[in-house]
Amino acid sequence: MTSSQKGQAWMNEVLNGNPIGCVNAFRIHSNVFMKLCGELEAKYGLKSSDRISVVENLGIFVYTLALGVSNRNVGERFQRSGETISRAFHDVLEAITARGNSCRGLARDIIWPKDPTFQSTPHQILNDTRYMPYFKFVKYDNSDKSYSSPYTPNPLSS
């Protein structure tokens, strides 16, 4: 499928066209998509290059995750090489996770445990025999902020 629309032109059509088109392509409304673009660019270091915009980078990332398609299919949709698709995907992933960077990524800023001291175990874990053996003997020591366990349970022994 060789499309007459290159990535940025297709992104403009999807984001500014019928609202259902954006939800179908990205599983996200266009206003939320654009807000996410702004956040990733302003706070987390996602940048445009000479050939690809922040909007298209995020489009490649979200399209890949939302539809679960291959690098080749995404390349065909955006009319980009596999290398460009891979680079765009990893640039957005880096802005979200900041694994190779000293700055905080989006995920580290928005994903927090409900109980940061981990004093209680959620009832979903307490009542599930698949998970509870791993949490049963773990103890949190508030004095040195560490965890200890007398043994590591063998998941194959059950």
N, C-alpha and C positions, 0 to 999 in steps of 0.2 A: 504494500500500500504506500505509494509515494503521494504524499499530500502536497497540494499547492501552497498550503499554509505552513510556514516555518514556526518554530516554537513560540516566539513572542507574539506573532500575529494570532496564533491559535489561543494563546493565553488571554489576549485582549478580547477576543470574541467570547470565550467562555466566561470570563469575569464580568464583562459588560453586557452580555446577552441575557437570554432567558435564565432566571435564577435556578431553575431545576437543572439546567445544563451544568452549572458549577457543582451542584450537589452530586449529580451523576458522575462527573469526572473526578472529583476530589473528595466526595463525602463530607463537604464543608461548604458553608455559605460564603459568598464572595466577600462580604464585609469582614467576616472572621479571618478569611484567608489574607486579606490586605492588612488587617491589624497584626497578624502574625508576621507578615513580611516586615512591617515597620519595626516591630519589637526585635526581630532577629538582626535587622540591619543596625538599629540604633544602639542596642544594648549588648549584643552578642557577637558582633564582628562579621556578620555575613555581608559580603561585598559583591558588587557587580564587577564583571571583567570587561574587557574591550568587546567581547563577543556575546556575552550572556548576562542578563539582568538578574537581580535578586528575585524578582517575581517569577522568572522562568526557572531559576534554581529551585525555589520552593515548590513550584509546579511539578518539576521532575520528581522531587522527593515525595511529595504528597500523592501524586498520581501512582507512583510505584507502590507505595504502601497501601493506598486505598483500594487499588484494583488487583494487587498482588501479581503484577505482570513482570516479565523478564526485562533485562537491560535492552535486549534487541527490540522488543515491542515498544518500550519507552523511546528508544532512539528513532524508531519508525514514526511514532506519533509526533515527536518534537523535531524530526528531521535533523538529528544530531548524531555524531559518531558514538560508538559504545564507550570510548574513552571520555568523551565530554559528558555523557550521561553519568558515568561512574564518578567522575570528578565533582559534578554538580551535587550528586547524592551525598557524597562524603563531606563536601563543604557544609551542607545543611546539617548533616549528622554531627559534625564537629561543633557547629554553633549551638546545637541543642544539648550535646553531652559535655563538651569542652574537655574531652579525655586527654588530648595532647597539649593542652593549654593551661596556663596558670590562672586564667580568669574563669569565672563561674559560667556554666552553660545554663540555658533556659530550664532544663530538667532539674538542675540542682536548686534553682530559685523557686520552683513551683511545686516540687514533690517533697512533701514533708510527712513524717509519721504523725499520727494523731497523738501518740504518747512518746515524745522524744527520749524519755528515760527508760522506756520499755519495761515499766513496772508491772503491767498487766498483759496477759495473753488474750488476743481476740477470741471470741467464742467460736468463730469458724475453725480456728486451729484446735482449740480445746476439745471440740466435739468431732474431730475428724482423725481417725486412727492412722491415716496416711501421713499426717504431719506432726501429730503430737509427740511421737517418740523422739523427734529431733529437738523439741522445746521443753520436754518434761524435766530435764535435769540441768538446764541452763540457768545460771544465776547471775544477776547483775549486781556488781559491787559499786555502790554509789561513791565510796571514798576515793577509788582510783579510776572510776568510769570504765570498768572492764567487765568482761563476761568470763564465766568459767563453767566448765562441764567436767564431771568426773569421768565420763567416757563418751565415745562417739558411737551411737547405736548403729548396728548393722542393718540396713534396710532389707537385706535378703533373708534375715533370720525370722521375719514375721510370716 
